[in-house]
Amino acid sequence: MDLLEDSLNSTKNSTNITTKVERVKSFQDYALQKAGLNNGDATSLKTHLRCIKDGYVVDETYNENEHQIRRKQIVGKIELKQDEKESIEGAKRNIESVEIPSRKEKIKDFDSEIQQTKLDLEANKINTGYQAIKHYTYMTLVMLLSVYLILFYASAIYASFFRNASTLIELAGDDIALYLDSIFDIKGIFTPSYSLIIVYLGAFLFFAIGMIPHTMEGKYKKLKAGLAILGSLVVDALLAYKIDKGIHDLKVMAGIAEEDWNFLTSINFYLVLAFGFLAYLVWGYMFELMIKEKDKKNAHISAELLIKGLKKSIREERQHINSLETKVIELESQLAVLKSQIEHLKKDLDRAMLNPDLLSQSLTSFYMGWLQYLNGSIELNAKKEACTNAYDGFMETHFKITPSFN
């Protein structure tokens, strides 16, 4: 990290400080000259190769501005990657040192609470929170709503299937429009007849359907309950449609309505749904409150419900921990990718002095000039081998290639 910062700082400073750069027309001629001055020394060769690589000796066509722009671009990419890396490292540290330990501590607290609840149950110290007034209030409301729903569905079934149209028109008299708009037929469900057997049995059937969502158990309890409630809505909608259609037909028979009719625009359709389905939802809510309050009366049941809730919380916390651990693995993978990208960018920064291909050509041309000097005398053959090894090692280190000259 420190080496990278030094490299970035030196790059930034290079934009403000002009480095002395030597420009040459021919690297081969330049090498011949320098080899002569240093008597073909291998160490001197490596020094000059390094100067060319670092950009202190360049071709006369070298553009300093292009070089600086290229370096700035690479430095900018490195800084962005570093910022992203630091952000991910911070997120990873937060998960490992804060979030996971916090959730593990919650699990310990829940476990302790479970054990304490069991001890309190054995010592008869459980505070159930039971309130008799709430229990009996809920129970009274459930009973009244139950009677209402039985009568509602009985009236709805009677109005849908057993109401006598001709008799109704005859009895309506002068108030026929108002009389025919009556959604329910309360008088009909209290007038003795054999049809009332089906009417009341049907009402209890609908009431039993309403009980189904409150008996669901198992893994998909909410889904099953939701489907049961949806089924109740469909049944209530069918009843509402049947009642509204019957009212419209009566009006057509009485000559006070047109043939065209759309139940979706009829207020009667929605009123039946409101009096039926909404009342059923309220009844279900009151029924659940009554059961919960009744369970509080029993210390064992209350303790079981409390422990069940705590175990559910523990499962949820463990699921969160598993998710966080998975996220840590993902962050580690991202960090590995970013580190690799930063390393590649650092290498690009090292090579940013010149185009790598052009730089390799310049180094090769310089070495050819150096060899030209060494080939001029048999006495320099020993130095020639040392220079060849120095050049091959330099190219292998910086360009991963090993040129061969015969």
N, C-alpha and C positions, 0 to 999 in steps of 0.2 A: 504493500500500500504506500509506504514512504517513498519507494523508488518511483512508483507511478506519479506521485505528487511532485517529486523533484523533476521528473520528465515533463509533466504538464507545466510546471512553473517555468522551467527553462525554455519551453516552447513559447509561453506567453511573453517572457522577457525578450525572446528573440525578435518579437514584432517591434520592440522599442529600441533594441540595440543592434546596430549594423555590424554583422560579422565580416571580417576580412576574407573575401573569397577570391581565389586566383583562377583566372579564366585561361584556357589553353585552346589552341586551334587543333592540335593533334596530340592525343595521349601517347601515341607511340613515340613521337619525337620528344615529347616531354619526359617520357620514361628513359629514353636513351641519354638525355642530358643528365637526369638525376642519378642514373646508374653510374655514369662516369664520375660524378662528384662524390659518390659514396663507394666507388670501387666494387659495385655489384653486391653489396652486403645484403644478406637475407633479412636481417632485422630492419634495415632501412627500407627494404621492399615492403615489408608488412606495415611499416609506419605510413608510407605513401599510399598503400592500398586503403588503409583506414581513413586517411584524409580524404581520398576520393569518395569512399562510402559515406562519410559524414558530411560531405558537401563543401569541404574547404577548397577543393580543386574541382572545377566543373568545366564543361564544354562551353565555348564562347556563346553558344546559342541558348544557354541556360537562362530561364526566366525566374528571377527571385520572387516576383509577385505571385506567380502561379504556385511556386513552392510554398510560400507562406499561406496562401489560400487553402492549399491541400492539407497542410498541417493543422490549420484552424478548424477545418471540417472534421478531421479525425479527432482532434482534442474535444470538439463539441460533442461528438458521438460518444467518446469515452466518458465525459462528464454526465451525459444523460444516462448512460448505462450504470455509472457509479451511483447516481441519485436513485435510480430504480432499484439497484442492488441494496442500497441502504434502507430504502422504504420496505422492501421485502424482508430484510433482516430484522427491522423494527417490528414488523407484523409477526414474524416468527417468534421473536423474543417475547412479545406481548402474550401470544398464545401459550408459550411454554412456561412463562414465569408468572402470568397473571390469570388468564382465563381457565386453563386446565386445573391449576391448583385451587382456584376459587370454586369450581364445580365439584372437585373432589372433596373440598371442605363442606360443601352443601350436602353431599352424600353422607358424610360422617354425621352431620347434624340430623339428617333424616333418620339415619340408623339409631342415633341416640334417642330421638323422639319416639321411634317405634318401641325401643326397649323400655322407655319411661312409661309409655302408654300401657304396655303389658304389666309393668309393676303396679301402676295405678289401678288397673283392673283387678289385680289380685288383692289389693288393699282397699277395694271399693271406694277409690278416690276419684273416679272418672266424673268429670263435669260434662254432662251430655249436652247442656244448653237447651233442654226440652222446656217448651212453654205451653202449658195446657190451653191457654186462651187461643193461641195460634192454631193448635191442633183441632180444637172444636170449631173454630171459625172456618177453617179449610173444609172440615168434614161437613158442616152445615151447607156451605156453598156447593160442595160436590153433590150432596143429596138433592138440593133444589135444582141445580143444573141438570142432574140426571133425570128428574121428573120432567123438566122442561124439554129435554131432548127426546124423551119417549113420546111426549105429546106432540112435539114438533114433527117428528118423523111419521107418527100415526096420521096427523093431519095432512102432511105432504103426500103420503101414500094414498090416503082417501081421496084427496083433491085430484090426484093424478089418474087414478084408475076406477074409482067407484062413484064419483059425483054424477048425478043425473042431470043432463043438460036441459032437457025440456022442462023438467020440474023446476029447475033453478030459474029459468026464464019466466015461467008463470008466476013464481013467488016474488020475483024482483019488483014488479009493478012499475011505478013511475021512476023509481031510483035505479033503473036497470044498469046504467053505466057505472054508478058507484058500486052497486052490488056485484056486478061481474068483475070488477077490479079486485075483489077480495081474493087474496092469495090462498088463504087457508079456510078450511071449513070446520070450525070448532064444534058446531052443532051436530055435524055428521058423525064425529067420532064418539059422541055421547048418546047417539040414538041407537037403541038396540037393533042389531041385524047380524046375519051370518057373516057378512063381509068383514065385520070388525075383527073376527078371528085372524084373518090374513093381515088385516091392517096392523093389529098390535104385535103379532108375531114378526111381521116385517120391521116394525119399529124397534123391537128388541134385537133383531138381526143387525140393523144399522148401528145400534148402540154397542153390540158386541164387536163390530168392525172397528168402532172407535177405541175399544180397549186394546186392540192388537199392538199398537206401537209401544204400549206401556208394559208389555210382557216380553219384549225382545231381549235376548241375551247373546253372548258370544262375541266373536271378533268383529263382525260387521254389524254391530247393534245399531249404530246411527244410520247406516245405509238402509238396513231393513226397516227401521222406524220411518225413515223418510219416504220409502216406497209405499208403506202402509198409509201414511198421511196423504200421499199423492193419490192413492187409490180412493181414499175417502172423499177427496176433492172431486175426483172424476164422478163418483157416484152422486154426490150432492149436485154437481153441475147437470147431470142427466135428469135428476129430479126437478131441478129448477127449469130446465128446458121443457120437460113434459108439462109442468104446471103452467108455464107461460104460454105454451102452445095451446093448452086447453082453454085458457082465458081468451086467447085471440080467436079460437074457433067459435066460442060462445058469442063473442062480440060480432063475428061475421054472421052467425045464425040470427042474431037479434037485429042485424042491419045497421050497426053503429060503428063498424070498422071495415077497412078495405081488405082485399085479399092479400096484398103485399105485406110481408112481415119479416123482420130480421131480429132474432132473439138477442143479438149482441147490442142492439140499440134500445132494448126494452128494460125499463127500470125494475120491472117485476122479477126478471131473471137474476139481477144482482141482489135484490132484496132477499130472495130465497137463499142465495149463497151466504149472505150476511147473517141471516137468522139461523142458518144451519151450520155451515162450516166454521164460521168465526166463533160461534157459541161452542162448538166442539173443541176448538183450539183452547178456548178459555177453560172449559171443563178439564181438558187434559193437563193444563198447567196447574190448576187447583188440585187435581188428583195427585200429581207428582209432589207438590208441596205438602199435602196431607200425609203421604207415605213417608217422606223424609222426616217430617216432624214426629210421626208415630215411632219411627225407628230410633229417634233420639231418646225415647222413653226407656228403651232397653239398653243398659250399659254395655252388654256384650256386643249387641249389634252396632252400637255407636262406636265402640272401640274397633270393631272389625272394619267399619267404614273409614275410620280415621287411618288405620294401618294400611288399608287398601289404597287410600289416596296418597299416603306417604311412599308406598312401594311404587306407585305409578310415577311419582315425582322422581324417585331414584332411577327408574328405567329411562325417563326422559333425560335426566342429567347424564347418564352413561351414554345415551345415544348422542348427546351433544359432544361429549368427550371423544367418542369415536369419530365424529365428524371433524372435530378440531385436529385430532391426530392425523386424519387423512389429509386435512388442509396443510399441516406441517410438512408432510411428505411431498405434497405438490409444490409448496414453497421451496423446499430443498432442491427439487428438480429444477425449478425456475432459477434458483441461485447458481446451480451448476452450469446451466446454459449461459447465464449472464457472465459468470467468471470466464468461461471459455470464449465468449464474445469479446470481453475486455482484453484477454490475452492476445487474441487475434488483432484487435485494434492497436494494442501496444506494439506488436510486431509491425503493423502497417505504419505506425508512427515512426518507428526506427528506420523504416525503408522510405519514408516520405520525402527524403532529400531529393531523390530523383526517381524517375520511372524505373522499376526494378529491372526491366529488360534492357533499357538504355544504360543503366548503371553497370549491369553485368558486362555489357559490350565495352563500356569505358574501362572497366577493370581488366578485361581480357586484352584490350588494345594496349593498355599500359604495361601489362606483363609481357606482351610480345616485344615491346620496345626494350624492356629490361633484358629479355633473353637475347635480343639482337646484340646488345652490348656484351653479354657473357659469351656469346658464340664467336666473338671477335678474337678470343685468345684462348689457347689450350690451357694456360695457367689458371684460368677461371673456371675450369670444369668442376672442381670441388664445390665452388660457390654456387654453380649452376644447379647441382643436386639439392643443396640446402634451400635455394630460392624456389625450386619446383615444389619441394615439400611445404614450404611456407605458403605459397600461392594456393596449392591444393587444399591445405588445411583451412585457409581463410575462406575459400569459396564453399567448402563443405559446411563450415560453421554458419555462414551468412546466407547461402543460397541453396544448400542441400545438394550441390552438384560437385563432381570432381573431374575437372577438365584434364585432358591428357594431350600432351604435345610431344611429338617424336622429332 
